[in-house]
């Protein structure tokens, strides 16, 4: 067993987000066979660029008002306690609603494939 009491927090992925975003890595795995787990703190409307996870991703809204988007669904607002399941290979983005901060618990399988395109 491994107990994690707060992860490493740093600014991340310069240029792959709009606004200020911090990543608190709780469990980074050595291979793509196991999921990475992180808390991602999005400040005041910040969102990720479009991206894909080869093994999929689950996002749980810990606090604040979040939003997520796909081409098929458009933008969807999310309240605390909401779980989003992104299937393997689904192109999507996520972050905080305008005027709000949010923290997402992200469980991610595989190396993120980033695009240099903002959804906004």
C-alpha positions as CSV (number, residue, x, y, z in Angstrom):
1,X,0.0,0.0,0.0
2,X,1.1,3.6,-0.7
3,X,-0.5,6.5,1.1
4,X,-0.2,9.9,-0.6
5,X,-0.7,13.0,1.5
6,X,-0.7,15.7,-1.1
7,X,1.1,15.4,-4.4
8,X,3.7,17.5,-6.1
9,X,2.1,20.7,-7.3
10,X,3.5,22.7,-10.3
11,X,2.4,24.7,-13.2
12,X,2.1,22.5,-16.2
13,X,2.0,22.1,-19.9
14,X,2.9,25.6,-20.8
15,X,0.8,26.6,-23.8
16,X,-1.6,23.7,-23.6
17,X,-4.1,25.6,-21.4
18,X,-5.9,28.9,-21.5
19,X,-5.5,30.7,-18.1
20,X,-3.8,29.5,-15.0
21,X,-3.8,25.7,-14.3
22,X,-1.9,23.7,-11.6
23,X,-1.3,20.0,-11.6
24,X,-1.0,18.1,-8.3
25,X,0.3,14.7,-9.3
26,X,-0.9,12.1,-6.8
27,X,0.3,8.9,-8.6
28,X,2.4,8.9,-11.8
29,X,2.8,5.4,-13.2
30,X,5.9,4.1,-15.0
31,X,3.9,2.7,-18.0
32,X,0.7,3.3,-19.9
33,X,-0.7,0.1,-18.6
34,X,-1.8,1.7,-15.3
35,X,-3.6,5.0,-14.9
36,X,-2.0,8.2,-13.6
37,X,-4.0,10.1,-10.9
38,X,-3.9,13.8,-10.4
39,X,-5.8,16.8,-9.0
40,X,-6.0,19.5,-11.6
41,X,-6.7,23.0,-10.4
42,X,-8.2,25.3,-13.0
43,X,-8.5,29.0,-12.1
44,X,-11.2,31.4,-13.4
45,X,-12.4,29.9,-16.6
46,X,-9.2,28.2,-17.6
47,X,-9.5,25.2,-19.9
48,X,-7.3,22.6,-21.6
49,X,-6.7,22.5,-25.3
50,X,-8.3,19.7,-27.3
51,X,-6.7,16.3,-26.6
52,X,-7.1,12.6,-26.6
53,X,-6.2,9.8,-24.1
54,X,-5.4,6.5,-25.8
55,X,-6.8,4.5,-22.8
56,X,-9.5,7.0,-21.8
57,X,-9.9,9.3,-18.9
58,X,-12.2,9.8,-15.9
59,X,-12.8,13.2,-14.4
60,X,-14.5,13.8,-11.0
61,X,-15.5,17.4,-10.1
62,X,-14.1,17.8,-6.5
63,X,-15.1,21.5,-6.1
64,X,-16.2,24.5,-8.1
65,X,-18.1,24.7,-11.4
66,X,-16.4,22.8,-14.2
67,X,-17.1,22.3,-17.9
68,X,-16.1,19.7,-20.4
69,X,-16.6,19.5,-24.2
70,X,-16.6,17.3,-27.2
71,X,-17.5,18.0,-30.8
72,X,-20.6,15.8,-30.5
73,X,-21.9,17.2,-27.2
74,X,-20.6,20.8,-27.2
75,X,-19.9,22.4,-23.8
76,X,-21.4,20.7,-20.8
77,X,-21.4,22.4,-17.3
78,X,-20.6,20.2,-14.3
79,X,-21.4,20.6,-10.6
80,X,-19.3,19.2,-7.8
81,X,-19.8,15.4,-7.4
82,X,-20.2,14.8,-11.1
83,X,-18.2,12.0,-12.8
84,X,-17.3,12.2,-16.5
85,X,-16.1,9.1,-18.4
86,X,-14.2,9.8,-21.6
87,X,-13.7,6.7,-23.7
88,X,-10.4,5.8,-25.2
89,X,-9.6,8.0,-28.2
90,X,-12.4,10.6,-27.6
91,X,-11.3,14.1,-28.5
92,X,-12.3,16.5,-25.7
93,X,-11.3,19.4,-23.4
94,X,-12.1,20.4,-19.8
95,X,-11.7,23.1,-17.2
96,X,-13.4,25.7,-15.1
97,X,-16.5,27.6,-16.0
98,X,-16.1,31.4,-16.7
99,X,-15.8,33.3,-13.4
100,X,-15.2,30.2,-11.4
101,X,-12.4,28.0,-10.3
102,X,-12.6,24.2,-10.2
103,X,-10.6,21.2,-9.1
104,X,-10.9,17.9,-11.0
105,X,-9.6,14.5,-10.0
106,X,-8.3,13.1,-13.2
107,X,-7.6,9.4,-13.8
108,X,-5.9,9.0,-17.1
109,X,-4.8,5.9,-19.1
110,X,-2.0,6.4,-21.6
111,X,0.1,9.4,-22.7
112,X,-2.0,12.4,-23.5
113,X,-2.0,13.4,-27.2
114,X,-2.3,17.2,-27.3
115,X,-3.4,19.5,-30.0
116,X,-2.3,23.1,-30.3
117,X,-5.9,24.2,-30.5
118,X,-8.0,25.9,-27.8
119,X,-11.7,25.1,-27.7
120,X,-12.5,28.8,-27.0
